[in-house]
Amino acid sequence: MKLYYSPGACSLAAHIALREAAVTFDAIKVGRDKKTSDGADYNAINPKGYVPALVLDDGQVLTEGPAILQYIADRNPSSGLAPPASDMQRYRLQEWLGFLNSEVHKNFSPFFNPAATEPMKEMARANVLRRLSFTQQALTGRSFLLGERFTVADAYLFTILNWGQYAGIDLGQWPALKALHARVAARPHVQAAMKAEGLSG
């Protein structure tokens, strides 16, 4: 299995999940020029052009973070990274992944786009603040998004919260979010993924 990633991008969530699930994989870095660290043209692997992409052992390519995260979790159900399909909590997981993907993640896009104007960034920042305030309320009294169990949704939220520095957003205004971020950051597999991507010492 091969994970195509860019350091610190949303692909970090999949990188964390693979390590948490104890799945054997190769991590292949994708540069801004869409060339991979092993010399391939990333656009030929994933014509969408963005990370992550997961190449399965049979050669199939899976794209889109929420789908990849659930696929990884299902490779090792005993990891507890996702509730079983028959459990209502699985739909809660999908609810969170959908919200994080469309409402939180995408509102950070202007901060990584050189062509974005300041008004565009201000509008995006206001949207992020509203979405994170909602997430703070939902987290109150919980250790993780689904309660007391770490799931792939927490890996995704952790990755997004790392981007706050680029948007001038201080997590200190949301105690529950800040605590979740610290809790996830302390996990050994998270630290290993961060180190492998050159994001920590």
C-alpha positions, 0 to 999 in steps of 0.5 A, a space after each residue: 500500500 502506498 500513501 501519497 502525501 504533502 507534509 502537513 496537508 490533509 493527507 497527514 490524517 491518513 498518515 496518522 490513521 495508517 500508523 494507528 491501524 498498524 497497516 504496512 505502507 510506503 509514504 511517498 511525498 508529493 512536491 508542489 510541482 506534482 512530482 513524487 519523491 520516487 520520480 513519478 508524475 502525481 497527476 498520472 496517479 491522481 488526476 485530481 492533482 491533490 493529496 491524499 491518494 492511497 494505492 492499494 495492494 491490487 493497484 486500485 487508487 483511492 482518493 478523498 480523505 474521508 473515504 481513505 480514512 474509513 478504508 484504513 480503519 476498516 483494514 484493522 477493526 480492532 484498532 477502534 478507529 471507526 465503529 462497525 458499519 451496523 453501529 449508529 456511531 458509524 454514521 456519527 463518524 461519517 457526519 463528522 468527516 463530512 462536516 470537517 471536510 466541507 465546512 472546516 477544511 475547505 474554509 482554510 483553502 484561501 490561506 494557502 492560495 497566493 491569489 486569495 485576497 484579504 477580503 476572501 481570507 476574512 470571510 473564510 476566517 469568519 466561517 472557520 471561527 463559526 465552525 470551530 465554535 460549534 465543534 467546541 460546543 460538541 466536544 464539551 465533556 468529551 475527550 474525542 469527537 465520538 466520546 472517549 474513543 479516538 477515531 479517524 475523525 480526530 486525526 482529521 480534526 487534529 490535522 486541520 487545527 494545525 493550520 490555525 497558525 496560517 489563519 491567525 487563529 488561536 486555539 486558546 479561545 476554545 478550551 475543549 478543542 485545544 485539549 483535544 489537539 494536545 491529547 492527539 499530539 501526545 499519541 506516539 503514532 501521531 508523533 511518528 507521523 509528524 516526524 516522518 513528514 518533517 513537522 517535528 524534531 
